Structure formats: structure tokens, C-alpha cells
Amino acid sequence: MRLSQRLIEVGIRGFRNLGSQDLEIPPEGLALIGDNAQGKSNFLEAIYYLETFRSFRGAPDDQIVALGEEVFRVVGSVAGEGGRKIAAAYQRRGKRKKVTVDGVEPERLGDALGSLAAVLFSPADVALVSGGPAERRRFLDILLSLNVPGYVGALQRFRHVLSQRNSALKNENRPELVQAWDEGLVRWGARVVVERRAWTEERRGAFRSLYETVAGAGQSAALRYVPGLALEGSASEAEVAARYQDALASSWERDARMRSTMVGPHRDDLEVTLEGSGGTLDARDFGSGGQQRTAALALRLVEARTIRDRRGRAPLVLVDDVFAELDEGRSERTLALLEREETGQVILTAPKESDVRFRKDALPRWRIAAGKISA
């Protein structure tokens, strides 16, 4: 069963150039129209901050605080089944971040992740395919942190232990002082590997189908999890842990020489390949701009389906002028696909009203100039 919910209010203070604004969001969503550099993307960034409590652009919190301000704050109210009020604030002095859900501060920030149930489409998503493995690991980690209970805790513990082990390697400590970290590395790393692989196996069919729908006849693509250690058919968490332990032992001389841990989930990749009459090609190295953008779009659509399936909610869809980067054919097929997908409210941005094509007859037009939003 899908929960019926919608974002009804957004309050913004000191977030980039958006000033101080309290906005009532229409039930169907809205199209925000404005010239470049007026703050359209900042508005989507503020809303999506309530989902992940970080900038989707990768900016540190102190860069989000408006010039001349000491604090930013964003508050969103969600109505319907599972309704809630989410607030996030950051103070430059002391670098203090505070998050509350219904007025209660969670024991751990990870406990509040995913409270908004939103997915964001951005032209920058092409880096998910054209960029290096770190971009795709980040995509996987954010998606799984939002949708898989316990994942963010396992990931944080793995990163902490990895940092300690690498520090010991850099300091050229005795082997026993380095290998003292192996137990934690294996325990938490195995959990990370299992969840990443399980999601990829579960969703690769949907990725292929979505890519083919957008790309058009005769074009296909595949998604494959490429682990940073040899799994050789290992299925359970215990089996993966055993393989990881063996890999660490085999890699000891190389680790000591490189002064870094050379095997593990921090070396994973999510491989995107193009398939056709010419064979199988790596989309990063051989894909055209259109093919890379199509693959990135398919990844975001799979993310939206994951939210629906794992959280039981039709996601809030945030679209940042994404169709401007697609050719006409792909753009039309994407629009048709999005119209068929089971999504909730839509908030999109566009430089001019004629660029609004997704749910174009349903979305109220709002305007933005110099950060000020008007209905």
C-alpha cells in the first residue's frame, strides 16, 4: 500500500540567496520559473536537504549559509498518512547542525534520513555515469542509507575502521597494530558489500527496461556490481566476511608497501555498460552524452521505484531543468515515462514557462527573481 502524503509548507531562513520565506506548496506541486542564477536550484536544494541533511551539490554546510548570516534553517511540513514536520539548521560558529522530526532530535542523524521521501533529477546526474567509481559509490551509499535500515550505521563504522587502519599503515606500525583493525573492517565491510550487491541484483532488470524505454529502439544498457574484492559466488554475509578476511591477508604486503588498504568496499564500482550490435562497451569511456544522460536518468528512476517499494510512499519528485540536456526524442520518451510512473507531488524548475512539459497542465506557475519566490 502506498501512503498518501504531500509537502504542504516550506520555511526557509538564511539558505543561500533565498532569504526568509514561508511558502505553502500546492497539492500537485509547482513549476518554478526564472532566469539563470536567480535561485531555482537553491530552492530544490533546500527542499532536498530535508531528505539527506546535506547538499546534493556536495557543498559543505558553511558554504550554504547566506552571506552575512550566521545560521540557515529549513522546515518542511508533510501532510497525510505518516505526516511529520522536519527541520534542519546549521550554525556557522561551532559548525553545529541540528535536525528534528516532529520537534524531537534523533539520537543519531541517520535515524532521520529519508523522512521526506524525495528523489531529485539534475543535469549534474550525468556524473553518475561519466565520473569515476567514487560517484557511483556515493549514489549507492546515499540510496541505501535512505532505504535500508542499518545501512548507514554499518557504512559509518566501516569508514571509521578503514580510516584507523590506513592511519596505522601510514605510520608504518607493526603488522599486529595494523591488523588489529581487520575484525571491524571485515564485519562492517561485509554488511556494506551484501547490501550493495543485493540492491544491484534486485534492480538491474528495472534499470535495463527504463534505459531502453528512454533510449528508443535498438539500444540497451546493463548495470553490474563490481566488488573491490573477489567474492567467487559468496552469498551470505558470513561468506563475504570470510572472503574479505582472506583478501586482507593476501594483500598485506601490498598494503604495507602502498601504506593504504587496497581491498574492500571502498574500491567497489557500479558498472554501467552499453549493449548493442557492436558488443558491450563501458558507458563511462564509450558512451555519448545522450547515452550517459539516459543511463543517469534510469538510475534516478530506479531510485524512485526503490523509495516506493521500500518505504511504501509515492516519492516527491524534484526536477532541476533536466530535460534541457536531452535531445527531443529522449526528452519526449522520458516525459511519457515519468507521466506513467507512480509518483507524488512534482516540483520542477525551468528558465521559461514554455519549457514546462512534465505535468504542464497540472502545475501552478511560480516565479523567482533574486531569490524571492512569488506564487
C-alpha positions as CSV (number, residue, x, y, z in Angstrom):
1,M,0.0,0.0,0.0
2,R,1.3,3.5,-0.9
3,L,1.0,6.1,1.8
4,S,-0.8,9.3,0.6
5,Q,1.3,12.3,1.6
6,R,2.4,15.7,0.4
7,L,4.6,18.6,1.2
8,I,2.4,21.4,2.4
9,E,4.7,24.1,3.8
10,V,8.4,25.0,3.5
11,G,10.1,27.6,5.7
12,I,13.5,28.9,4.7
13,R,15.9,31.2,6.6
14,G,19.4,32.1,5.5
15,F,19.8,29.4,2.9
16,R,22.0,30.7,0.1
17,N,20.2,33.6,-1.7
18,L,16.7,32.6,-0.6
19,G,16.4,35.0,2.3
20,S,13.5,34.5,4.7
21,Q,10.4,32.9,3.2
22,D,7.4,30.8,4.3
23,L,5.7,29.0,1.4
24,E,2.5,26.9,1.1
25,I,3.1,24.2,-1.5
26,P,0.1,23.4,-3.8
27,P,-1.1,19.8,-3.5
28,E,0.0,18.9,-7.0
29,G,3.4,20.7,-6.7
30,L,4.6,23.6,-8.8
31,A,6.8,24.8,-11.6
32,L,9.3,27.4,-10.6
33,I,10.1,29.8,-13.5
34,G,13.1,32.1,-13.5
35,D,16.2,33.2,-15.3
36,N,19.5,31.5,-14.5
37,A,21.3,32.4,-11.3
38,Q,18.1,33.6,-9.6
39,G,17.9,30.7,-7.1
40,K,15.8,28.0,-8.7
41,S,18.3,25.2,-8.0
42,N,18.8,26.6,-4.5
43,F,15.1,26.1,-3.8
44,L,15.3,22.4,-4.8
45,E,18.5,22.1,-2.8
46,A,16.7,23.5,0.3
47,I,13.9,21.0,0.0
48,Y,16.1,18.0,-0.7
49,Y,18.2,19.0,2.3
50,L,15.3,17.7,4.4
51,E,15.8,14.2,2.9
52,T,19.6,13.8,3.3
53,F,20.7,16.7,5.5
54,R,23.4,17.5,3.1
55,S,23.7,19.5,-0.2
56,F,23.0,17.4,-3.3
57,R,25.7,19.6,-4.9
58,G,28.3,18.4,-2.4
59,A,28.8,21.8,-0.8
60,P,29.8,21.9,2.8
61,D,27.2,23.4,5.2
62,D,29.1,26.6,5.9
63,Q,29.0,27.4,2.2
64,I,25.2,27.1,2.2
65,V,24.7,29.8,4.9
66,A,23.9,33.1,3.2
67,L,26.5,35.9,3.1
68,G,26.3,38.0,6.2
69,E,24.2,35.3,8.1
70,E,25.3,33.0,10.9
71,V,22.6,30.3,10.5
72,F,20.5,28.7,7.9
73,R,17.3,26.8,8.7
74,V,14.8,24.8,6.6
75,V,11.5,23.4,7.8
76,G,9.1,21.2,5.9
77,S,5.7,20.0,6.9
78,V,4.3,16.8,5.4
79,A,0.6,16.1,5.5
80,G,-1.3,12.8,5.0
81,E,-0.6,9.3,6.3
82,G,2.7,9.3,8.2
83,G,2.7,13.2,8.3
84,R,5.5,14.9,10.0
85,K,7.4,18.2,10.4
86,I,11.1,18.1,9.5
87,A,13.5,20.8,10.5
88,A,17.3,21.2,9.8
89,A,19.5,24.0,10.9
90,Y,23.2,24.8,10.8
91,Q,25.2,27.4,12.7
92,R,28.5,28.6,11.3
93,R,30.0,29.3,14.7
94,G,31.0,25.9,16.1
95,K,29.8,24.1,13.0
96,R,26.7,22.9,14.7
97,K,23.9,21.1,12.9
98,K,20.6,20.3,14.4
99,V,17.8,18.1,13.0
100,T,14.4,17.4,14.4
101,V,11.4,15.4,13.3
102,D,8.1,16.5,15.0
103,G,10.2,18.5,17.4
104,V,12.3,15.6,18.6
105,E,16.0,15.5,17.9
106,P,17.0,11.9,16.9
107,E,19.7,10.1,18.8
108,R,21.6,9.7,15.6
109,L,21.3,11.8,12.4
110,G,21.0,8.6,10.4
111,D,17.7,7.9,12.2
112,A,16.1,10.9,10.5
113,L,17.4,10.2,7.0
114,G,14.7,9.7,4.3
115,S,11.9,11.5,6.3
116,L,10.8,13.4,3.2
117,A,10.8,10.5,0.7
118,A,12.1,12.6,-2.3
119,V,14.1,11.9,-5.4
120,L,15.9,14.6,-7.3
121,F,16.7,14.8,-11.0
122,S,19.5,17.2,-12.0
123,P,21.7,17.8,-15.1
124,A,24.7,17.1,-12.9
125,D,23.5,13.5,-12.6
126,V,25.4,12.7,-15.8
127,A,28.5,12.4,-13.5
128,L,27.0,9.2,-12.1
129,V,27.9,7.6,-15.4
130,S,30.7,9.8,-16.8
131,G,32.5,10.2,-13.4
132,G,34.7,7.8,-11.6
133,P,33.7,4.9,-9.2
134,A,33.5,7.3,-6.2
135,E,30.5,9.0,-7.8
136,R,28.6,5.7,-8.2
137,R,29.6,4.5,-4.7
138,R,28.2,7.8,-3.4
139,F,25.0,7.2,-5.3
140,L,24.7,3.7,-3.8
141,D,25.5,4.8,-0.3
142,I,23.0,7.6,-0.2
143,L,20.2,5.5,-1.8
144,L,20.9,2.6,0.6
145,S,21.3,4.8,3.7
146,L,17.8,6.3,2.9
147,N,16.1,3.0,2.2
148,V,17.8,0.1,4.1
149,P,17.6,0.1,7.9
150,G,21.0,-0.2,9.5
151,Y,23.0,0.5,6.3
152,V,24.2,4.0,7.3
153,G,25.4,2.7,10.6
154,A,27.4,-0.1,9.0
155,L,28.9,2.3,6.5
156,Q,29.9,4.8,9.1
157,R,31.6,2.1,11.2
158,F,33.3,0.7,8.2
159,R,34.7,4.1,7.2
160,H,35.9,4.8,10.8
161,V,37.8,1.4,11.0
162,L,39.2,1.9,7.5
163,S,40.5,5.3,8.5
164,Q,42.1,3.9,11.6
165,R,43.7,1.1,9.6
166,N,45.0,3.4,6.9
167,S,46.4,5.7,9.6
168,A,48.3,2.8,11.2
169,L,49.7,1.8,7.7
170,K,50.8,5.4,7.0
171,N,52.6,5.4,10.4
172,E,54.4,2.2,9.4
173,N,53.2,0.5,12.6
174,R,54.0,-3.2,13.3
175,P,51.7,-5.6,11.5
176,E,49.8,-6.6,14.6
177,L,48.9,-2.9,15.2
178,V,47.5,-2.6,11.7
179,Q,45.7,-5.9,11.6
180,A,44.0,-5.2,15.0
181,W,41.5,-3.3,12.9
182,D,40.8,-6.2,10.5
183,E,38.0,-7.7,12.5
184,G,35.9,-4.5,12.4
185,L,36.8,-3.9,8.8
186,V,35.6,-7.3,7.8
187,R,32.4,-7.2,10.0
188,W,31.1,-3.9,8.7
189,G,32.6,-4.1,5.2
190,A,30.7,-7.4,4.6
191,R,27.4,-5.8,5.5
192,V,28.1,-3.0,3.1
193,V,29.0,-5.4,0.3
194,V,26.0,-7.6,0.8
195,E,23.5,-4.7,0.7
196,R,25.1,-3.0,-2.4
197,R,25.2,-6.3,-4.3
198,A,21.6,-7.2,-3.2
199,W,20.2,-3.9,-4.4
200,T,22.0,-4.1,-7.8
201,E,20.8,-7.6,-8.4
202,E,17.3,-6.7,-7.5
203,R,17.2,-3.6,-9.7
204,R,19.3,-4.3,-12.7
205,G,16.2,-5.6,-14.7
206,A,14.3,-2.4,-14.0
207,F,17.4,-0.3,-15.0
208,R,17.6,-2.1,-18.3
209,S,13.9,-1.7,-19.0
210,L,13.9,2.0,-18.1
211,Y,17.0,2.7,-20.2
212,E,15.5,1.0,-23.2
213,T,12.3,2.9,-22.8
214,V,14.0,6.3,-22.8
215,A,16.8,5.5,-25.4
216,G,14.5,4.1,-28.0
217,A,14.6,1.0,-30.3
218,G,17.8,-1.0,-30.6
219,Q,19.6,0.5,-27.6
220,S,20.1,-1.2,-24.3
221,A,22.3,-0.9,-21.1
222,A,23.2,-3.1,-18.2
223,L,24.0,-2.5,-14.5
224,R,26.5,-4.6,-12.7
225,Y,28.0,-4.5,-9.2
226,V,31.8,-4.8,-9.3
227,P,33.1,-5.5,-5.8
228,G,36.5,-4.4,-4.5
229,L,37.3,-8.0,-3.5
230,A,36.8,-11.4,-5.2
231,L,33.5,-12.9,-4.0
232,E,33.6,-16.0,-6.1
233,G,29.9,-16.8,-5.6
234,S,29.8,-16.0,-1.9
235,A,26.2,-15.2,-1.0
236,S,25.8,-14.8,2.8
237,E,27.3,-12.1,4.9
238,A,29.4,-14.7,6.7
239,E,30.7,-16.0,3.4
240,V,31.6,-12.4,2.2
241,A,33.3,-11.7,5.5
242,A,35.4,-14.9,5.1
243,R,36.4,-13.8,1.6
244,Y,37.3,-10.3,2.8
245,Q,39.4,-11.8,5.6
246,D,41.3,-13.9,3.1
247,A,41.7,-10.9,0.7
248,L,43.2,-8.8,3.5
249,A,45.7,-11.5,4.3
250,S,46.7,-11.9,0.7
251,S,47.0,-8.1,0.2
252,W,49.1,-7.5,3.3
253,E,52.5,-6.9,1.6
254,R,50.8,-4.6,-1.0
255,D,49.0,-2.7,1.8
256,A,52.3,-2.2,3.7
257,R,54.1,-1.0,0.5
258,M,51.3,1.4,-0.6
259,R,50.5,2.4,3.1
260,S,46.8,2.0,2.3
261,T,44.2,-0.7,2.4
262,M,43.9,-1.9,-1.2
263,V,40.9,-4.3,-1.0
264,G,37.4,-3.8,0.2
265,P,34.1,-2.0,-0.5
266,H,35.9,1.4,-0.7
267,R,37.1,0.0,-4.1
268,D,33.7,-1.0,-5.4
269,D,32.2,0.2,-8.6
270,L,28.7,0.1,-10.1
271,E,29.4,-0.6,-13.8
272,V,27.1,0.7,-16.5
273,T,27.6,-0.8,-19.9
274,L,26.0,-0.2,-23.3
275,E,24.8,-3.2,-25.2
276,G,24.1,-3.4,-29.0
277,S,25.2,-4.9,-32.2
278,G,28.8,-3.6,-31.6
279,G,29.1,-5.6,-28.4
280,T,29.3,-4.4,-24.8
281,L,31.0,-1.1,-24.0
282,D,31.7,0.8,-20.8
283,A,29.3,3.8,-20.8
284,R,31.9,5.9,-19.0
285,D,34.5,5.6,-21.6
286,F,32.5,5.0,-24.8
287,G,29.0,6.4,-24.2
288,S,27.8,9.5,-26.0
289,G,26.5,12.4,-23.9
290,G,22.9,11.3,-24.7
291,Q,23.6,7.7,-23.7
292,Q,25.3,8.8,-20.4
293,R,22.4,11.1,-19.5
294,T,19.9,8.4,-20.3
295,A,21.7,5.9,-18.1
296,A,21.8,8.5,-15.3
297,L,18.1,9.2,-15.7
298,A,17.4,5.4,-15.5
299,L,19.4,5.3,-12.2
300,R,17.2,8.1,-10.7
301,L,14.0,6.4,-11.9
302,V,15.2,3.1,-10.3
303,E,15.8,5.2,-7.1
304,A,12.2,6.5,-7.2
305,R,10.9,2.9,-7.5
306,T,13.1,1.9,-4.6
307,I,11.5,4.6,-2.4
308,R,8.1,3.3,-3.4
309,D,8.9,-0.3,-2.7
310,R,11.0,0.1,0.4
311,R,9.1,3.0,2.1
312,G,5.7,2.5,0.7
313,R,5.4,6.1,-0.4
314,A,5.0,7.7,-3.8
315,P,8.1,10.0,-3.8
316,L,8.1,13.7,-4.1
317,V,9.8,14.4,-7.4
318,L,12.2,17.3,-7.8
319,V,13.3,18.1,-11.3
320,D,16.0,20.7,-12.0
321,D,15.7,21.7,-15.6
322,V,16.8,18.2,-16.6
323,F,15.1,18.0,-20.0
324,A,17.3,20.8,-21.4
325,E,20.2,18.3,-21.6
326,L,18.3,15.6,-23.6
327,D,17.6,15.5,-27.4
328,E,14.0,15.8,-28.4
329,G,13.3,12.1,-28.8
330,R,14.7,11.1,-25.5
331,S,13.1,14.1,-23.8
332,E,9.6,13.1,-25.1
333,R,10.1,9.4,-24.1
334,T,11.3,10.5,-20.7
335,L,8.3,12.7,-20.2
336,A,5.9,9.9,-21.2
337,L,7.6,7.5,-18.9
338,L,7.5,10.0,-15.9
339,E,3.8,10.6,-16.5
340,R,3.2,6.8,-16.2
341,E,5.4,6.3,-13.1
342,E,3.7,6.3,-9.8
343,T,5.0,9.5,-8.2
344,G,3.7,12.1,-5.8
345,Q,4.0,15.8,-6.0
346,V,6.3,17.3,-8.5
347,I,8.4,20.5,-8.0
348,L,10.3,21.4,-11.1
349,T,12.4,24.4,-12.3
350,A,12.6,25.9,-15.8
351,P,14.0,29.1,-17.3
352,K,10.8,29.9,-19.1
353,E,7.2,28.8,-19.0
354,S,7.3,27.1,-22.4
355,D,10.0,24.7,-21.0
356,V,7.5,23.2,-18.6
357,R,6.3,20.0,-20.2
358,F,6.1,17.5,-17.3
359,R,2.5,17.7,-15.9
360,K,2.4,21.0,-17.7
361,D,-1.4,21.5,-17.4
362,A,-1.5,20.5,-13.7
363,L,1.4,22.5,-12.1
364,P,0.8,26.1,-10.9
365,R,3.5,28.5,-12.1
366,W,5.6,30.3,-9.6
367,R,8.3,32.9,-10.3
368,I,11.7,33.6,-8.7
369,A,13.9,36.6,-9.1
370,A,16.9,37.4,-6.9
371,G,15.9,34.5,-4.6
372,K,12.4,35.8,-3.9
373,I,9.7,33.4,-4.8
374,S,6.2,34.5,-5.7
375,A,3.1,32.4,-6.4
